[in-house]
């Protein structure tokens, strides 16, 4: 059985490339990630996220403190902070078909908070962390 953990995360300021919401998420995600990566000189020092909200996938890169906000190549927004249940998906590049079912399973929790987006944190080339928002009630702070 997978080990899920409930975590409190801060808001994260990012720049993003949006997918085409008329396409399924599995089609939007790789294209948006490719366009994001191709537009930046380097990903070094940036954390990469995928955010899914209202049928749109956003490939996101964190903004460096020394970035010139007026010359960023993409629009910006803040990934909402709060409580999220997260599950690690090792070797995710060879298991992308598992992402949707994991999101569906975690979204079926009674404390699921549909007012915030689902987040994919590309922790490394080998590990993806899927975060699904949950309500901010104090119950179950230790995990599932």
N, C-alpha and C positions, 0 to 999 in steps of 0.2 A: 504494500500500500504506500502511495506517495506521502511524503512529509510536507505538509503545508504549514506556513507560518504567517501570523498576522503581524504586520509591521506598520509603524507610523512613518510616513515620508514627508519631507518638506516639499513645497512647490519648487519646480525646476524650470528655470528660464532656458528656452531652446529656440533655435531656428528650425524651420521645417520645409519639407516638400510634401505637398498633399497629393494623394492618389485621386483617381477618377471615381467618385462615389457611385457611378453607374455600373462599375465593374465589381465583381466579388473581391473581398479582402485578399484572398490568396493570389489574385491577379494584381491588385493594387500594390501590395507590400513590396515584392521584389523590384518592381519598376521604380517606385518612389525611393527605395533605399539606394538603388543604382544611381538615380539622378542626384541624390544628396551627396553620395560619395564622390561622384564624378565632378561635382561643382566645387569641392573644397580642395585646397592644395594638399592637405594632410588631415587625417583623423586623429593624429597623435595628440593626446591630452584631452580629447573630447569623448564624452560618453554618448553612446548611440541608443536611441529609444524608438520604439514604434508605438503610436497612440491610435486607438480605434474609438471613434465617437460618431454616432449618427450615420453609420455606414461609410465613413471616410477614414482611410488610413493615412497617418502622417508619419513620415520618416523624419526623425528629429536628431539634432546634434546639440550638445550643450554649448552655451556661449562662454567664451573665455572672459575673464575680468578685463583683459587688455584689448578685447575686440572693439573695433570702432563700430558702434551700433548703426551709424549712418551709412556704412559701406558693406553691411552683411549681404550676401547674395540671395537671401531668402527671407520671407516674413518670419516674425517671432511670435511666441506666446509662452505662457507658463503652464506646464503640466500641473494640474491641481494636486496639492498635497493632501494628506489625510491617511486614514487607515486603509490598508490593502492586504488581502490575503495573497501570498505569493507561493509559487511552486517553481522549482528549478527544473529545466529540461536540458540534461546533458546531451552532447552530440546532436544539438538541435538542427544543424545543417543537413543531417541525414534523416531527420525525423520531423520535417515541417508539417507533415500530415497530422501530427499529434497536437499542434497548437490549437486548432479550432475546438476539438473535443475537450481539451483541458480548460479552455475559456468557458465552454458551455457548462462543464461540471462545476467549476468554481462560481459561475454566475447563478447556479441553481441554489446556492446557499440562502438560507432565510434572511441573512443580514446583508445580502447584495445591495449595493447602492448604485442604481442606474443613473444617478445625476452626474456621475464622474466617469471618465473614460477608462477603458482597459489599457494597460501599459505593458509593452514588451521591453525589457531591458536587456540589450545585447551585451552581457557581461564580458564575454570573450568569444572567440571564434568557435569555442566548444560549449559554451554555456549560455542559455537564454533563461531569464527569469520572467515569468508571466505574473503580472499583478492585476488582480481584479478588486475594484473598490468595495469596501464593506462599510456598514454604518459606524458611526463614531460612539456607539454605546460602549460602556466600559466592560461589558461581559466578554469573556474569552480573549483576553490580551495575550495569553500564552501560546496560542496556536490551536490547530485542529488535530 
